[in-house]
């Protein structure tokens, strides 16, 4: 029994932006130095901190509207992600916010019975596995639901805790 764990590379192949380049692309609108932000991302892995700075500068409402628009799943999806429903006809886990995985499974007539998020009802996902139900666990939430989303530093801390070693 195998459950696929789908990351951003699968959505990138379907036409969604690559995460680092997306964040860096927001820097000019946020009046942040893209070179400094690139260094923080590449040398320190400070994605949550950079995200926090971007949202602070842009404002949460503007960021959320742009984020939802920029990560809309395309109508036609190509790439390796289209093979997943044929290989794994059960539950799946993803860190992606977009709806690419949902669309691919729906197109194959294997829509997920339920989607749950890491900050929502994740326990329902674990009950679905032995029952053989088709659930999708979106660890970091959905594009359009900031209350269940895990994106910036404060959201990571709320979802996963912060023991001071970050």
C-alpha positions, 0 to 999 in steps of 0.5 A, spaced: 500 500 500 503 506 497 500 513 498 503 518 494 506 524 497 506 530 492 510 536 492 511 543 488 515 539 482 508 536 480 505 542 480 510 546 476 510 541 470 503 543 470 504 550 469 504 553 476 510 557 478 516 555 482 515 557 489 522 560 490 521 564 483 514 566 485 517 569 492 522 573 488 517 575 483 513 579 489 519 583 491 519 589 487 511 590 489 513 589 496 519 594 495 524 588 498 531 587 495 530 581 491 538 579 491 537 579 499 531 575 499 534 570 494 540 569 499 535 568 505 532 563 501 538 559 498 543 560 503 538 560 509 532 556 507 528 562 510 522 561 506 517 562 512 521 569 514 521 571 506 514 570 506 512 573 512 516 579 510 512 579 503 505 579 506 507 584 511 509 589 506 504 587 501 498 586 506 494 580 507 488 582 503 492 583 496 497 577 497 491 573 498 488 575 492 494 575 488 496 568 490 489 565 489 490 568 482 497 566 480 496 559 482 490 557 479 490 550 476 490 550 468 485 547 464 489 542 460 494 539 465 500 535 462 506 532 465 508 526 470 502 528 475 497 526 470 499 518 471 498 519 479 491 517 478 492 510 474 498 508 479 495 510 486 487 509 486 486 511 493 489 517 498 494 522 497 498 527 501 501 534 498 504 540 500 501 544 494 496 549 495 493 549 488 488 544 485 492 541 480 492 534 483 484 534 485 483 536 477 487 530 475 484 525 479 477 528 477 479 528 470 480 520 470 473 519 474 477 518 481 475 524 484 477 525 492 471 523 496 474 529 501 480 534 502 482 535 509 488 540 511 493 539 516 490 544 520 483 542 519 481 535 520 487 531 518 485 525 523 479 524 518 485 522 513 488 517 517 481 514 518 480 514 511 486 510 509 484 503 512 477 504 509 480 504 502 477 511 501 480 516 496 482 522 501 487 528 499 491 531 505 493 538 503 498 539 509 499 546 508 492 548 506 488 551 500 489 557 496 483 560 498 483 558 506 488 563 509 485 560 516 487 553 515 493 555 510 501 554 513 505 559 509 509 564 513 512 563 519 507 565 524 502 560 520 508 554 521 509 556 528 501 555 529 501 549 525 507 545 527 509 549 534 516 552 535 521 550 540 525 555 539 530 551 535 528 554 528 
